[in-house]
Amino acid sequence: QVDRIEYRVGGGAWLAYEGRPVLVDSEGDQAFQYRAVDRAGNLETQKSVAVKIDTAAPTVAVEVLPGLPEGA
């Protein structure tokens, strides 16, 4: 029976998962790792998901055609 679920981001310390969204705020590629621990203290083999954080806003370019300024 599972006692707890733990996670870590970018190789940091293992933290107890408390059922809430996890904040990942470091720019760039991060490894999100997680594992379960049973009541006897046995660790599940950790699993990992790659997360890429990009905080730069996208740029958008708009071009208005003079012949149809209000559409067709």
C-alpha atoms as one frame of an Amber mdcrd trajectory, in Angstrom:
protein
   0.000   0.000   0.000   1.328   3.433  -0.945   2.427   5.587   1.976   3.391
   8.704   0.035   4.348  10.079  -3.366   7.460  12.217  -3.746   8.723  14.454
  -6.543  11.666  16.657  -7.394  12.465  19.158 -10.121  15.865  19.529 -11.763
  17.634  17.127  -9.418  16.648  19.044  -6.281  15.508  17.590  -2.971  12.671
  15.043  -2.883   9.431  16.658  -1.661   6.133  15.118  -0.553   3.381  15.489
  -3.160   0.296  16.940  -1.483  -2.238  16.692  -4.313  -1.823  20.266  -5.546
  -0.297  21.561  -8.782   3.498  21.725  -8.705   5.153  25.029  -9.661   8.068
  24.716 -12.069   9.447  28.209 -12.566  13.028  27.777 -13.783  13.662  28.757
 -17.394  14.894  26.024 -19.745  14.769  22.244 -19.742  13.955  20.585 -16.427
  13.567  16.951 -15.392  10.463  16.365 -13.254  10.956  13.105 -11.351   8.489
  11.236  -9.169   8.227   8.013  -7.176   6.011   6.240  -4.661   7.046   4.885
  -1.258   5.093   2.062   0.386   4.403   1.630   4.109   7.425  -0.689   4.438
   9.704   2.070   3.058  10.284   0.447  -0.354  10.921   2.979  -3.112   9.373
   2.594  -6.529  11.779   3.048  -9.429  11.677   6.774 -10.127  10.046   7.999
 -13.294  10.885  11.179 -15.156   9.188  13.662 -17.468  11.072  16.338 -19.413
   9.600  19.829 -18.981  10.618  22.859 -21.030   9.843  26.272 -19.567   9.852
  29.259 -21.914   8.904  32.545 -20.262   9.527  34.721 -23.328   6.319  36.062
 -24.831   5.810  35.242 -28.505   6.093  37.984 -31.103   3.319  38.509 -33.631
   3.460  40.370 -36.938   0.336  41.598 -38.725   0.117  42.821 -42.293  -2.952
  44.644 -43.662  -3.447  44.407 -47.399  -4.282  47.910 -48.767  -6.702  46.524
 -51.383  -8.943  44.882 -48.765  -8.589  46.926 -45.556 -11.839  45.558 -44.078
 -11.723  42.033 -45.463 -13.402  40.426 -48.444
